[in-house]
Amino acid sequence: MIDVNTELFKRTAPVRKIGIIENLKQEELSRVSETTILRIVKETGRRIRGTRDYEFYVHPDRRKGNKWNSVIEGLWLYKGKLSVMVYVQFSNTDTSLIVPFITVPLKMEIGL
C-alpha cells in the first residue's frame, strides 16, 4: 500500500500521478491528509485575482450535458477555509452546494 501523502509530491510524471490517484482504493483515499489537499489546491488551483483565495476544479467538463448523478466539482480555499463544491441532482431540480470541508478521523469513520 502506498502513502498518497508523499507519493503525490515526488518528482514523477504527471500522467503517473494521475494513474496513482485513479487507482486508489477507498482505504487509501481516506488516508489523504488535509495538509495534502491544501497543498494540491494551492499548487494547482486557480488563484482569484487580488486575493489569497484559490479554486481547484476536479471536473474540467463540469455541467456539460445532463448528468443525473451527484458529483464533487471542486475545492475552494476562501479566507483560509477549505470548502467542497458539490453538484447535486434532485428529482425535480439540480444545484451546486458549497459545504465546509471537515476531516473525520479514520476510527470514527469505520466505527471503532
N, CA, C and O atoms as a printed pandas DataFrame, in Angstrom:
     atom_number atom_name residue_name chain_id  residue_number  x_coord  y_coord  z_coord
0              1         N          MET        A               1    0.843   -1.165    0.000
1              2        CA          MET        A               1    0.000    0.000    0.000
2              3         C          MET        A               1    0.900    1.244    0.000
3              4         O          MET        A               1    1.844    1.332    0.785
4              5         N          ILE        A               2    0.603    2.191   -0.875
5              6        CA          ILE        A               2    1.423    3.388   -0.977
6              7         C          ILE        A               2    0.911    4.475   -0.037
7              8         O          ILE        A               2   -0.259    4.488    0.347
8              9         N          ASP        A               3    1.820    5.393    0.326
9             10        CA          ASP        A               3    1.423    6.552    1.118
10            11         C          ASP        A               3    1.156    7.699    0.145
11            12         O          ASP        A               3    2.086    8.290   -0.404
12            13         N          VAL        A               4   -0.101    8.000   -0.055
13            14        CA          VAL        A               4   -0.517    9.003   -1.029
14            15         C          VAL        A               4    0.036   10.370   -0.676
15            16         O          VAL        A               4    0.365   11.149   -1.570
16            17         N          ASN        A               5    0.145   10.676    0.601
17            18        CA          ASN        A               5    0.591   11.992    1.048
18            19         C          ASN        A               5    2.026   12.303    0.631
19            20         O          ASN        A               5    2.380   13.475    0.499
20            21         N          THR        A               6    2.853   11.293    0.421
21            22        CA          THR        A               6    4.219   11.529   -0.046
22            23         C          THR        A               6    4.358   11.227   -1.533
23            24         O          THR        A               6    5.122   11.894   -2.230
24            25         N          GLU        A               7    3.635   10.237   -2.020
25            26        CA          GLU        A               7    3.754    9.805   -3.416
26            27         C          GLU        A               7    3.354   10.897   -4.407
27            28         O          GLU        A               7    3.955   11.010   -5.476
28            29         N          LEU        A               8    2.351   11.696   -4.065
29            30        CA          LEU        A               8    1.870   12.728   -4.986
30            31         C          LEU        A               8    2.864   13.859   -5.194
31            32         O          LEU        A               8    2.780   14.576   -6.192
32            33         N          PHE        A               9    3.809   14.035   -4.267
33            34        CA          PHE        A               9    4.740   15.151   -4.373
34            35         C          PHE        A               9    6.150   14.731   -4.752
35            36         O          PHE        A               9    7.082   15.531   -4.672
36            37         N          LYS        A              10    6.310   13.483   -5.164
37            38        CA          LYS        A              10    7.594   13.031   -5.691
38            39         C          LYS        A              10    7.765   13.572   -7.100
39            40         O          LYS        A              10    6.795   13.957   -7.753
40            41         N          ARG        A              11    8.988   13.597   -7.552
41            42        CA          ARG        A              11    9.271   14.102   -8.894
42            43         C          ARG        A              11    9.030   13.002   -9.922
43            44         O          ARG        A              11    9.966   12.370  -10.412
44            45         N          THR        A              12    7.767   12.790  -10.233
45            46        CA          THR        A              12    7.385   11.814  -11.241
46            47         C          THR        A              12    6.501   12.498  -12.276
47            48         O          THR        A              12    6.033   13.617  -12.063
48            49         N          ALA        A              13    6.281   11.834  -13.372
49            50        CA          ALA        A              13    5.476   12.396  -14.454
50            51         C          ALA        A              13    4.031   12.604  -14.000
51            52         O          ALA        A              13    3.485   11.781  -13.265
52            53         N          PRO        A              14    3.410   13.707  -14.438
53            54        CA          PRO        A              14    2.012   13.959  -14.070
54            55         C          PRO        A              14    1.067   12.829  -14.471
55            56         O          PRO        A              14    0.099   12.555  -13.761
56            57         N          VAL        A              15    1.334   12.173  -15.591
57            58        CA          VAL        A              15    0.484   11.069  -16.038
58            59         C          VAL        A              15    0.532    9.925  -15.024
59            60         O          VAL        A              15   -0.486    9.289  -14.750
60            61         N          ARG        A              16    1.698    9.671  -14.481
61            62        CA          ARG        A              16    1.836    8.620  -13.471
62            63         C          ARG        A              16    1.070    8.993  -12.200
63            64         O          ARG        A              16    0.421    8.140  -11.594
64            65         N          LYS        A              17    1.143   10.264  -11.797
65            66        CA          LYS        A              17    0.426   10.715  -10.607
66            67         C          LYS        A              17   -1.085   10.568  -10.793
67            68         O          LYS        A              17   -1.790   10.156   -9.872
68            69         N          ILE        A              18   -1.571   10.902  -11.969
69            70        CA          ILE        A              18   -3.000   10.756  -12.258
70            71         C          ILE        A              18   -3.390    9.283  -12.199
71            72         O          ILE        A              18   -4.457    8.943  -11.687
72            73         N          GLY        A              19   -2.535    8.409  -12.718
73            74        CA          GLY        A              19   -2.796    6.978  -12.653
74            75         C          GLY        A              19   -2.865    6.475  -11.223
75            76         O          GLY        A              19   -3.699    5.631  -10.896
76            77         N          ILE        A              20   -1.983    6.998  -10.360
77            78        CA          ILE        A              20   -2.000    6.614   -8.947
78            79         C          ILE        A              20   -3.317    7.033   -8.313
79            80         O          ILE        A              20   -3.940    6.252   -7.592
80            81         N          ILE        A              21   -3.740    8.256   -8.578
81            82        CA          ILE        A              21   -4.986    8.767   -7.999
82            83         C          ILE        A              21   -6.187    7.969   -8.476
83            84         O          ILE        A              21   -7.070    7.640   -7.683
84            85         N          GLU        A              22   -6.227    7.658   -9.759
85            86        CA          GLU        A              22   -7.363    6.919  -10.310
86            87         C          GLU        A              22   -7.458    5.504   -9.752
87            88         O          GLU        A              22   -8.551    4.941   -9.688
88            89         N          ASN        A              23   -6.337    4.923   -9.350
89            90        CA          ASN        A              23   -6.327    3.546   -8.861
90            91         C          ASN        A              23   -6.368    3.424   -7.344
91            92         O          ASN        A              23   -6.168    2.337   -6.803
92            93         N          LEU        A              24   -6.626    4.530   -6.659
93            94        CA          LEU        A              24   -6.702    4.473   -5.201
94            95         C          LEU        A              24   -7.916    3.678   -4.751
95            96         O          LEU        A              24   -9.001    3.794   -5.320
96            97         N          LYS        A              25   -7.717    2.880   -3.732
97            98        CA          LYS        A              25   -8.831    2.172   -3.101
98            99         C          LYS        A              25   -9.434    3.090   -2.049
99           100         O          LYS        A              25   -8.821    4.090   -1.676
100          101         N          GLN        A              26  -10.620    2.766   -1.571
101          102        CA          GLN        A              26  -11.308    3.594   -0.578
102          103         C          GLN        A              26  -10.459    3.791    0.673
103          104         O          GLN        A              26  -10.411    4.885    1.236
104          105         N          GLU        A              27   -9.796    2.733    1.098
105          106        CA          GLU        A              27   -8.963    2.793    2.291
106          107         C          GLU        A              27   -7.811    3.778    2.113
107          108         O          GLU        A              27   -7.509    4.551    3.022
108          109         N          GLU        A              28   -7.164    3.753    0.945
109          110        CA          GLU        A              28   -6.061    4.670    0.660
110          111         C          GLU        A              28   -6.564    6.102    0.507
111          112         O          GLU        A              28   -5.908    7.046    0.949
112          113         N          LEU        A              29   -7.714    6.259   -0.113
113          114        CA          LEU        A              29   -8.285    7.581   -0.318
114          115         C          LEU        A              29   -8.634    8.252    1.002
115          116         O          LEU        A              29   -8.508    9.470    1.137
116          117         N          SER        A              30   -9.071    7.463    1.974
117          118        CA          SER        A              30   -9.429    8.035    3.272
118          119         C          SER        A              30   -8.202    8.470    4.069
119          120         O          SER        A              30   -8.340    9.156    5.082
120          121         N          ARG        A              31   -7.020    8.086    3.633
121          122        CA          ARG        A              31   -5.787    8.464    4.326
122          123         C          ARG        A              31   -5.160    9.742    3.783
123          124         O          ARG        A              31   -4.112   10.162    4.272
124          125         N          VAL        A              32   -5.770   10.365    2.793
125          126        CA          VAL        A              32   -5.250   11.625    2.272
126          127         C          VAL        A              32   -5.469   12.680    3.344
127          128         O          VAL        A              32   -6.592   12.877    3.808
128          129         N          SER        A              33   -4.399   13.355    3.735
129          130        CA          SER        A              33   -4.494   14.312    4.833
130          131         C          SER        A              33   -4.996   15.669    4.335
131          132         O          SER        A              33   -4.925   15.983    3.147
132          133         N          GLU        A              34   -5.496   16.448    5.266
133          134        CA          GLU        A              34   -5.964   17.800    4.933
134          135         C          GLU        A              34   -4.798   18.660    4.434
135          136         O          GLU        A              34   -4.986   19.517    3.571
136          137         N          THR        A              35   -3.609   18.436    4.967
137          138        CA          THR        A              35   -2.422   19.162    4.526
138          139         C          THR        A              35   -2.141   18.884    3.053
139          140         O          THR        A              35   -1.794   19.798    2.304
140          141         N          THR        A              36   -2.288   17.631    2.635
141          142        CA          THR        A              36   -2.081   17.263    1.232
142          143         C          THR        A              36   -3.119   17.933    0.351
143          144         O          THR        A              36   -2.786   18.451   -0.715
144          145         N          ILE        A              37   -4.369   17.928    0.780
145          146        CA          ILE        A              37   -5.429   18.558   -0.013
146          147         C          ILE        A              37   -5.179   20.052   -0.144
147          148         O          ILE        A              37   -5.332   20.609   -1.232
148          149         N          LEU        A              38   -4.798   20.710    0.945
149          150        CA          LEU        A              38   -4.487   22.145    0.886
150          151         C          LEU        A              38   -3.333   22.420   -0.071
151          152         O          LEU        A              38   -3.370   23.390   -0.829
152          153         N          ARG        A              39   -2.320   21.578   -0.039
153          154        CA          ARG        A              39   -1.173   21.764   -0.924
154          155         C          ARG        A              39   -1.577   21.600   -2.389
155          156         O          ARG        A              39   -1.115   22.354   -3.245
156          157         N          ILE        A              40   -2.426   20.632   -2.680
157          158        CA          ILE        A              40   -2.904   20.432   -4.047
158          159         C          ILE        A              40   -3.679   21.656   -4.515
159          160         O          ILE        A              40   -3.474   22.125   -5.635
160          161         N          VAL        A              41   -4.564   22.176   -3.678
161          162        CA          VAL        A              41   -5.370   23.345   -4.052
162          163         C          VAL        A              41   -4.477   24.555   -4.283
163          164         O          VAL        A              41   -4.674   25.294   -5.247
164          165         N          LYS        A              42   -3.492   24.766   -3.406
165          166        CA          LYS        A              42   -2.624   25.937   -3.538
166          167         C          LYS        A              42   -1.680   25.843   -4.736
167          168         O          LYS        A              42   -1.401   26.851   -5.385
168          169         N          GLU        A              43   -1.187   24.635   -5.032
169          170        CA          GLU        A              43   -0.213   24.487   -6.117
170          171         C          GLU        A              43   -0.853   24.359   -7.487
171          172         O          GLU        A              43   -0.271   24.797   -8.480
172          173         N          THR        A              44   -2.041   23.768   -7.564
173          174        CA          THR        A              44   -2.629   23.530   -8.881
174          175         C          THR        A              44   -3.938   24.261   -9.101
175          176         O          THR        A              44   -4.487   24.235  -10.203
176          177         N          GLY        A              45   -4.444   24.911   -8.064
177          178        CA          GLY        A              45   -5.702   25.640   -8.201
178          179         C          GLY        A              45   -5.513   26.976   -8.898
179          180         O          GLY        A              45   -4.394   27.459   -9.074
180          181         N          ARG        A              46   -6.626   27.553   -9.286
181          182        CA          ARG        A              46   -6.621   28.867   -9.932
182          183         C          ARG        A              46   -6.748   29.923   -8.848
183          184         O          ARG        A              46   -7.689   29.901   -8.054
184          185         N          ARG        A              47   -5.798   30.846   -8.818
185          186        CA          ARG        A              47   -5.828   31.909   -7.811
186          187         C          ARG        A              47   -6.778   33.010   -8.255
187          188         O          ARG        A              47   -6.755   33.435   -9.410
188          189         N          ILE        A              48   -7.601   33.462   -7.343
189          190        CA          ILE        A              48   -8.531   34.540   -7.642
190          191         C          ILE        A              48   -7.768   35.851   -7.539
191          192         O          ILE        A              48   -7.146   36.145   -6.518
192          193         N          ARG        A              49   -7.822   36.621   -8.592
193          194        CA          ARG        A              49   -7.021   37.834   -8.713
194          195         C          ARG        A              49   -7.251   38.800   -7.539
195          196         O          ARG        A              49   -8.385   39.092   -7.158
196          197         N          GLY        A              50   -6.138   39.280   -6.987
197          198        CA          GLY        A              50   -6.193   40.262   -5.914
198          199         C          GLY        A              50   -6.478   39.692   -4.538
199          200         O          GLY        A              50   -6.654   40.453   -3.587
200          201         N          THR        A              51   -6.529   38.364   -4.406
201          202        CA          THR        A              51   -6.807   37.742   -3.113
202          203         C          THR        A              51   -5.831   36.598   -2.878
203          204         O          THR        A              51   -4.981   36.303   -3.718
204          205         N          ARG        A              52   -5.966   35.972   -1.741
205          206        CA          ARG        A              52   -5.200   34.758   -1.431
206          207         C          ARG        A              52   -6.076   33.526   -1.553
207          208         O          ARG        A              52   -5.738   32.469   -1.021
208          209         N          ASP        A              53   -7.188   33.648   -2.242
209          210        CA          ASP        A              53   -8.149   32.562   -2.397
210          211         C          ASP        A              53   -7.848   31.750   -3.653
211          212         O          ASP        A              53   -7.361   32.282   -4.651
212          213         N          TYR        A              54   -8.149   30.443   -3.586
213          214        CA          TYR        A              54   -7.899   29.533   -4.698
214          215         C          TYR        A              54   -9.144   28.710   -5.005
215          216         O          TYR        A              54   -9.949   28.417   -4.121
216          217         N          GLU        A              55   -9.284   28.347   -6.270
217          218        CA          GLU        A              55  -10.335   27.432   -6.708
218          219         C          GLU        A              55   -9.673   26.300   -7.473
219          220         O          GLU        A              55   -8.866   26.538   -8.371
220          221         N          PHE        A              56  -10.009   25.087   -7.121
221          222        CA          PHE        A              56   -9.478   23.903   -7.806
222          223         C          PHE        A              56  -10.667   23.063   -8.247
223          224         O          PHE        A              56  -11.400   22.526   -7.418
224          225         N          TYR        A              57  -10.852   22.954   -9.559
225          226        CA          TYR        A              57  -11.983   22.196  -10.085
226          227         C          TYR        A              57  -11.546   20.783  -10.434
227          228         O          TYR        A              57  -10.595   20.582  -11.190
228          229         N          VAL        A              58  -12.243   19.819   -9.879
229          230        CA          VAL        A              58  -11.927   18.409  -10.088
230          231         C          VAL        A              58  -12.365   17.978  -11.477
231          232         O          VAL        A              58  -11.630   17.274  -12.169
232          233         N          HIS        A              59  -13.561   18.394  -11.893
233          234        CA          HIS        A              59  -14.091   18.041  -13.201
234          235         C          HIS        A              59  -13.988   19.228  -14.139
235          236         O          HIS        A              59  -14.736   20.194  -13.989
236          237         N          PRO        A              60  -13.070   19.179  -15.114
237          238        CA          PRO        A              60  -12.956   20.301  -16.042
238          239         C          PRO        A              60  -14.182   20.450  -16.944
239          240         O          PRO        A              60  -14.435   21.537  -17.464
240          241         N          ASP        A              61  -14.938   19.380  -17.133
241          242        CA          ASP        A              61  -16.115   19.430  -18.006
242          243         C          ASP        A              61  -17.395   19.614  -17.194
243          244         O          ASP        A              61  -18.447   19.089  -17.557
244          245         N          ARG        A              62  -17.301   20.350  -16.110
245          246        CA          ARG        A              62  -18.443   20.486  -15.217
246          247         C          ARG        A              62  -19.653   21.074  -15.918
247          248         O          ARG        A              62  -19.554   22.019  -16.700
248          249         N          ARG        A              63  -20.788   20.489  -15.614
249          250        CA          ARG        A              63  -22.096   20.930  -16.097
250          251         C          ARG        A              63  -22.239   20.865  -17.618
251          252         O          ARG        A              63  -22.937   21.691  -18.206
252          253         N          LYS        A              64  -21.598   19.912  -18.246
253          254        CA          LYS        A              64  -21.824   19.679  -19.677
254          255         C          LYS        A              64  -22.753   18.489  -19.796
255          256         O          LYS        A              64  -22.496   17.436  -19.214
256          257         N          GLY        A              65  -23.809   18.647  -20.532
257          258        CA          GLY        A              65  -24.759   17.555  -20.702
258          259         C          GLY        A              65  -25.690   17.443  -19.513
259          260         O          GLY        A              65  -25.723   18.313  -18.642
260          261         N          ASN        A              66  -26.432   16.376  -19.493
261          262        CA          ASN        A              66  -27.402   16.156  -18.434
262          263         C          ASN        A              66  -26.926   15.001  -17.575
263          264         O          ASN        A              66  -27.180   13.837  -17.882
264          265         N          LYS        A              67  -26.238   15.332  -16.500
265          266        CA          LYS        A              67  -25.713   14.305  -15.601
266          267         C          LYS        A              67  -26.713   14.085  -14.484
267          268         O          LYS        A              67  -27.081   15.029  -13.786
268          269         N          TRP        A              68  -27.148   12.876  -14.311
269          270        CA          TRP        A              68  -28.159   12.573  -13.310
270          271         C          TRP        A              68  -27.556   12.035  -12.030
271          272         O          TRP        A              68  -28.233   11.340  -11.272
272          273         N          ASN        A              69  -26.322   12.337  -11.781
273          274        CA          ASN        A              69  -25.656   11.903  -10.563
274          275         C          ASN        A              69  -25.069   13.100   -9.832
275          276         O          ASN        A              69  -24.795   14.136  -10.437
276          277         N          SER        A              70  -24.881   12.952   -8.545
277          278        CA          SER        A              70  -24.181   13.971   -7.774
278          279         C          SER        A              70  -22.689   13.776   -7.973
279          280         O          SER        A              70  -22.217   12.651   -8.142
280          281         N          VAL        A              71  -21.947   14.883   -7.952
281          282        CA          VAL        A              71  -20.517   14.793   -8.196
282          283         C          VAL        A              71  -19.815   15.929   -7.457
283          284         O          VAL        A              71  -20.375   17.013   -7.295
284          285         N          ILE        A              72  -18.595   15.676   -7.012
285          286        CA          ILE        A              72  -17.777   16.733   -6.427
286          287         C          ILE        A              72  -17.163   17.507   -7.581
287          288         O          ILE        A              72  -16.451   16.938   -8.409
288          289         N          GLU        A              73  -17.434   18.791   -7.635
289          290        CA          GLU        A              73  -16.937   19.620   -8.727
290          291         C          GLU        A              73  -15.596   20.262   -8.425
291          292         O          GLU        A              73  -14.779   20.445   -9.327
292          293         N          GLY        A              74  -15.362   20.603   -7.172
293          294        CA          GLY        A              74  -14.102   21.254   -6.881
294          295         C          GLY        A              74  -13.897   21.539   -5.415
295          296         O          GLY        A              74  -14.747   21.265   -4.568
296          297         N          LEU        A              75  -12.736   22.101   -5.150
297          298        CA          LEU        A              75  -12.364   22.508   -3.800
298          299         C          LEU        A              75  -12.047   23.990   -3.835
299          300         O          LEU        A              75  -11.369   24.464   -4.747
300          301         N          TRP        A              76  -12.526   24.711   -2.862
301          302        CA          TRP        A              76  -12.281   26.149   -2.779
302          303         C          TRP        A              76  -11.573   26.455   -1.476
303          304         O          TRP        A              76  -11.899   25.897   -0.428
304          305         N          LEU        A              77  -10.610   27.340   -1.551
305          306        CA          LEU        A              77   -9.934   27.832   -0.363
306          307         C          LEU        A              77  -10.205   29.326   -0.298
307          308         O          LEU        A              77   -9.546   30.113   -0.977
308          309         N          TYR        A              78  -11.176   29.714    0.519
309          310        CA          TYR        A              78  -11.556   31.116    0.681
310          311         C          TYR        A              78  -11.294   31.551    2.113
311          312         O          TYR        A              78  -11.775   30.938    3.066
312          313         N          LYS        A              79  -10.520   32.623    2.242
313          314        CA          LYS        A              79  -10.208   33.211    3.548
314          315         C          LYS        A              79   -9.684   32.161    4.528
315          316         O          LYS        A              79  -10.031   32.173    5.709
316          317         N          GLY        A              80   -8.853   31.262    4.028
317          318        CA          GLY        A              80   -8.230   30.247    4.861
318          319         C          GLY        A              80   -9.110   29.061    5.206
319          320         O          GLY        A              80   -8.670   28.168    5.930
320          321         N          LYS        A              81  -10.337   29.023    4.713
321          322        CA          LYS        A              81  -11.263   27.925    4.993
322          323         C          LYS        A              81  -11.443   27.080    3.739
323          324         O          LYS        A              81  -11.729   27.604    2.663
324          325         N          LEU        A              82  -11.276   25.784    3.884
325          326        CA          LEU        A              82  -11.423   24.861    2.768
326          327         C          LEU        A              82  -12.870   24.418    2.648
327          328         O          LEU        A              82  -13.486   24.012    3.634
328          329         N          SER        A              83  -13.415   24.497    1.432
329          330        CA          SER        A              83  -14.794   24.091    1.173
330          331         C          SER        A              83  -14.837   23.175   -0.036
331          332         O          SER        A              83  -13.932   23.184   -0.870
332          333         N          VAL        A              84  -15.902   22.381   -0.121
333          334        CA          VAL        A              84  -16.097   21.457   -1.225
334          335         C          VAL        A              84  -17.323   21.908   -2.004
335          336         O          VAL        A              84  -18.376   22.167   -1.420
336          337         N          MET        A              85  -17.186   22.004   -3.337
337          338        CA          MET        A              85  -18.317   22.354   -4.195
338          339         C          MET        A              85  -18.897   21.054   -4.742
339          340         O          MET        A              85  -18.217   20.298   -5.436
340          341         N          VAL        A              86  -20.167   20.807   -4.418
341          342        CA          VAL        A              86  -20.830   19.570   -4.791
342          343         C          VAL        A              86  -22.003   19.879   -5.708
343          344         O          VAL        A              86  -22.828   20.738   -5.397
344          345         N          TYR        A              87  -22.081   19.184   -6.834
345          346        CA          TYR        A              87  -23.221   19.299   -7.740
346          347         C          TYR        A              87  -24.198   18.189   -7.365
347          348         O          TYR        A              87  -23.841   17.012   -7.382
348          349         N          VAL        A              88  -25.425   18.563   -7.029
349          350        CA          VAL        A              88  -26.416   17.604   -6.560
350          351         C          VAL        A              88  -27.615   17.613   -7.496
351          352         O          VAL        A              88  -28.149   18.671   -7.829
352          353         N          GLN        A              89  -28.027   16.434   -7.913
353          354        CA          GLN        A              89  -29.193   16.273   -8.788
354          355         C          GLN        A              89  -30.340   15.736   -7.955
355          356         O          GLN        A              89  -30.285   14.605   -7.473
356          357         N          PHE        A              90  -31.378   16.539   -7.781
357          358        CA          PHE        A              90  -32.579   16.106   -7.075
358          359         C          PHE        A              90  -33.592   15.594   -8.093
359          360         O          PHE        A              90  -33.333   15.621   -9.296
360          361         N          SER        A              91  -34.737   15.131   -7.620
361          362        CA          SER        A              91  -35.740   14.584   -8.540
362          363         C          SER        A              91  -36.359   15.658   -9.429
363          364         O          SER        A              91  -36.779   15.366  -10.549
364          365         N          ASN        A              92  -36.420   16.903   -8.940
365          366        CA          ASN        A              92  -37.059   17.937   -9.751
366          367         C          ASN        A              92  -36.153   19.115  -10.092
367          368         O          ASN        A              92  -36.568   20.007  -10.831
368          369         N          THR        A              93  -34.939   19.140   -9.579
369          370        CA          THR        A              93  -34.027   20.241   -9.874
370          371         C          THR        A              93  -32.591   19.806   -9.603
371          372         O          THR        A              93  -32.345   18.717   -9.086
372          373         N          ASP        A              94  -31.671   20.653   -9.953
373          374        CA          ASP        A              94  -30.271   20.412   -9.648
374          375         C          ASP        A              94  -29.675   21.710   -9.125
375          376         O          ASP        A              94  -30.173   22.796   -9.422
376          377         N          THR        A              95  -28.620   21.591   -8.354
377          378        CA          THR        A              95  -27.992   22.773   -7.771
378          379         C          THR        A              95  -26.563   22.446   -7.368
379          380         O          THR        A              95  -26.179   21.281   -7.259
380          381         N          SER        A              96  -25.794   23.488   -7.152
381          382        CA          SER        A              96  -24.446   23.330   -6.616
382          383         C          SER        A              96  -24.450   23.821   -5.183
383          384         O          SER        A              96  -24.992   24.884   -4.883
384          385         N          LEU        A              97  -23.850   23.051   -4.307
385          386        CA          LEU        A              97  -23.756   23.396   -2.898
386          387         C          LEU        A              97  -22.297   23.553   -2.531
387          388         O          LEU        A              97  -21.437   22.826   -3.028
388          389         N          ILE        A              98  -22.026   24.498   -1.667
389          390        CA          ILE        A              98  -20.679   24.671   -1.136
390          391         C          ILE        A              98  -20.754   24.336    0.344
391          392         O          ILE        A              98  -21.419   25.021    1.121
392          393         N          VAL        A              99  -20.058   23.266    0.718
393          394        CA          VAL        A              99  -20.099   22.797    2.104
394          395         C          VAL        A              99  -18.696   22.855    2.698
395          396         O          VAL        A              99  -17.718   22.655    1.979
396          397         N          PRO        A             100  -18.581   23.125    3.990
397          398        CA          PRO        A             100  -17.261   23.163    4.617
398          399         C          PRO        A             100  -16.594   21.787    4.582
399          400         O          PRO        A             100  -17.249   20.756    4.731
400          401         N          PHE        A             101  -15.297   21.801    4.385
401          402        CA          PHE        A             101  -14.515   20.563    4.390
402          403         C          PHE        A             101  -14.232   20.192    5.832
403          404         O          PHE        A             101  -13.641   20.977    6.573
404          405         N          ILE        A             102  -14.649   19.001    6.233
405          406        CA          ILE        A             102  -14.446   18.525    7.601
406          407         C          ILE        A             102  -13.750   17.171    7.520
407          408         O          ILE        A             102  -14.217   16.259    6.838
408          409         N          THR        A             103  -12.634   17.053    8.220
409          410        CA          THR        A             103  -11.951   15.765    8.243
410          411         C          THR        A             103  -12.527   14.925    9.374
411          412         O          THR        A             103  -12.761   15.412   10.480
412          413         N          VAL        A             104  -12.746   13.675    9.072
413          414        CA          VAL        A             104  -13.265   12.730   10.052
414          415         C          VAL        A             104  -12.163   11.721   10.321
415          416         O          VAL        A             104  -11.669   11.093    9.385
416          417         N          PRO        A             105  -11.765   11.549   11.576
417          418        CA          PRO        A             105  -10.743   10.543   11.873
418          419         C          PRO        A             105  -11.170    9.165   11.391
419          420         O          PRO        A             105  -12.350    8.818   11.447
420          421         N          LEU        A             106  -10.209    8.383   10.919
421          422        CA          LEU        A             106  -10.496    7.059   10.362
422          423         C          LEU        A             106  -11.195    6.174   11.369
423          424         O          LEU        A             106  -12.044    5.373   10.979
424          425         N          LYS        A             107  -10.876    6.282   12.645
425          426        CA          LYS        A             107  -11.523    5.445   13.669
426          427         C          LYS        A             107  -13.017    5.723   13.737
427          428         O          LYS        A             107  -13.816    4.798   13.882
428          429         N          MET        A             108  -13.399    6.997   13.631
429          430        CA          MET        A             108  -14.816    7.345   13.676
430          431         C          MET        A             108  -15.528    6.853   12.425
431          432         O          MET        A             108  -16.685    6.436   12.478
432          433         N          GLU        A             109  -14.820    6.906   11.292
433          434        CA          GLU        A             109  -15.423    6.535   10.024
434          435         C          GLU        A             109  -15.800    5.064    9.972
435          436         O          GLU        A             109  -16.832    4.709    9.403
436          437         N          ILE        A             110  -14.976    4.205   10.557
437          438        CA          ILE        A             110  -15.264    2.771   10.477
438          439         C          ILE        A             110  -15.918    2.252   11.754
439          440         O          ILE        A             110  -16.154    1.052   11.890
440          441         N          GLY        A             111  -16.211    3.152   12.685
441          442        CA          GLY        A             111  -16.964    2.770   13.866
442          443         C          GLY        A             111  -16.148    2.177   14.999
443          444         O          GLY        A             111  -16.679    1.402   15.794
444          445         N          LEU        A             112  -14.867    2.521   15.092
445          446        CA          LEU        A             112  -14.048    1.992   16.202
446          447         C          LEU        A             112  -14.110    2.898   17.399
447          448         O          LEU        A             112  -13.485    2.614   18.421
